[in-house]
Amino acid sequence: MEQAIQQRDTLAEQSRQREEKDRAAREVAQLRNFCVTQDGNKAIAALDAFLKKHPQTFAIQELQSLRAELIAKRDRNARIQNILLGSLSLLGALFILSILKSLLFKKRRTTIGSLPGIDKLDKAKFTDPLSLTAQDSQARVKNKTARIPIPDNQDLTR
């Protein structure tokens, strides 16, 4: 009779241990799935809570490595985000500086005075060829006044 009771107790203990292992395996599988589908911070918090509650679980190394991967991924994403934010800030600052430079430091326009010797030109003899009509132009060709006269030697020495 004692042997039957002892055998029943060992069978009950074995079934309890199997149920515990199965439950732990289901919890670990759910936790893995949760870590894959959820936000990194939530998954890290869930892993921390599970590891604190079950420090002797059979998959402790796997869960710790999963936690380390999630932390590394979170840190990498934070670094990338900081780099992108810095780059965009730099580009924005350069864009604003280029706009301010064009507004504040306008180019000075140099004014060109009259051409040298233009004041000595006899304006009565000068006619703008662009203002001539076709008839005026043909008349100048017939009279042989269409050519520009060669300057005298006196004009060259001045």
C-alpha positions, 0 to 999 in steps of 0.5 A, a space after each residue: 500500500 505504501 508503495 502504491 501511495 509512493 508511486 502515486 505521489 511520484 506520478 503526481 510530482 512528475 505530472 506537476 513538473 511536466 505541467 510546470 515545464 510546459 507552462 514555462 515553455 509556453 510563457 517563454 514562447 509567448 515572451 519571444 513572440 511578444 519581444 518580436 511584435 512589440 516595442 523594444 522598451 515594452 519587451 525589455 520591461 517584460 523580459 526583466 519582469 519575467 527574469 525577476 519572477 523566474 530566475 531559475 527558468 530553463 531558458 534563462 540564457 536565451 532570454 538574457 541574450 534576447 534582452 541584450 539584443 533588444 537593448 543593443 537594437 534600442 541603443 543603435 536606433 537611438 544613435 541613428 536617430 541622433 545622427 539624423 537629427 544632427 544632420 538635419 539640424 546642420 542642413 537647416 542651419 546652413 540653409 538659414 545662413 545662406 538665406 541670411 547671407 543673401 539678405 544681409 550682405 547684398 552685393 555692391 553694384 559697381 556703377 560704370 561711368 561714361 566711356 573714356 573720350 565720350 565727352 569729346 565726341 561730336 554728338 551732332 555727327 553721331 546717329 544711333 544705327 539702331 534708331 534708323 529706319 530702313 529708308 534712312 539706312 538705304 540713303 546712307 548707303 547711297 551717299 556712302 556715309 554708312 561707314 564709320 570714319 577712321 579717326 584722325 592721327 590727332 585723335 589717336 595721340 590724345 
